Amino acid sequence: MSNLYQMRQEYAAGSLHEEDMALNPVQEFEEWMDAAITAGLPEPNAMTVATATPGGKPSARVVLLKEVNEEGFVFFTNYKSRKGRDIEKNPFVAILFDWHVLERQVRIEGSIEKLSEEESDDYFDSRPESAKIGAWASPQSHIIKDREELERLQEEIEDQFDELPVHRPGHWGGYLVRPTAVEFWQGRPNRMHDRIVYYKTEEGWSMHRLAP
Ligand SMILES: Cc1cc2nc3c(=O)[nH]c(=O)nc-3n(C[C@H](O)[C@H](O)[C@H](O)COP(=O)(O)O)c2cc1C
């Protein structure tokens, strides 16, 4: 492996100016997401979600952002997964978007809650049949014996539903992350990066610049 100490990248693709930033971080985020999509980044809606046990033991994984609105950020998963079990006991998460090609990252922190059954149903019903079967068949995050066991579970579910429509399993659905802090980071030369953070207040949002 090459020497990681010698790997060093200068960032000069852009800059952040308080006067150009939206008053609301969700609006600013939507502009950044549009820029990431326009730039042709692969899966720009892939984000790292960090959860923690009540004892403070963290874990992180990539999931796909499926919606963003004034309330917050939505993703879908198995409620019995490791993240689901963490969230049940400790409903606070951190999200990270690493849009490296643009020399940008967005960090989000907030509380998390399940979406309504109806909203989860709506999204589940829009998924391809194979993904619906997968939601039933995969005991996400649990140890399985081997690949064959997973394929057997998949076949069992396929047989079970046969030609019947596949409805959403109760253990699968959406989460809404309600942001309390959102930070926008833009790489700058000589490690003098731009960081603009929004904190949720009683009145709305306050905006601040952080040292890099
Ligand atoms: C690009 C990418 C997208 C993913 N999207 C999702 C997703 O939307 N929902 C999900 O449950 N897992 C998704 N995964 C898998 C998760 O990273 C993870 O393996 C799984 O959710 C189990 O995590 P846990 O054991 O920490 O609960 C994705 C992985 C990658 C690499």
The ligand as a Gaussian input file, in Angstrom:
#p B3LYP/6-31G(d) Opt

LIG

0 1
 C      -25.226000       2.675000      -1.220000
 C      -25.932000       1.933000      -0.118000
 C      -27.279000       2.180000       0.100000
 C      -27.952000       1.520000       1.139000
 N      -29.269000       1.848000       1.380000
 C      -29.907000       1.266000       2.431000
 C      -31.234000       1.696000       2.786000
 O      -31.825000       2.627000       2.198000
 N      -31.841000       1.063000       3.820000
 C      -31.219000       0.058000       4.531000
 O      -31.833000      -0.478000       5.465000
 N      -29.952000      -0.329000       4.245000
 C      -29.281000       0.250000       3.219000
 N      -27.991000      -0.122000       2.926000
 C      -27.355000      -1.186000       3.748000
 C      -26.877000      -0.581000       5.078000
 O      -25.642000       0.102000       4.871000
 C      -26.696000      -1.628000       6.190000
 O      -25.870000      -2.684000       5.725000
 C      -28.017000      -2.225000       6.676000
 O      -29.043000      -1.248000       6.744000
 C      -27.854000      -2.871000       8.054000
 O      -27.372000      -1.910000       8.963000
 P      -27.444000      -2.120000      10.563000
 O      -27.047000      -3.547000      10.837000
 O      -26.488000      -1.147000      11.136000
 O      -28.866000      -1.845000      10.983000
 C      -27.279000       0.545000       1.920000
 C      -25.902000       0.317000       1.699000
 C      -25.254000       1.004000       0.704000
 C      -23.777000       0.771000       0.528000

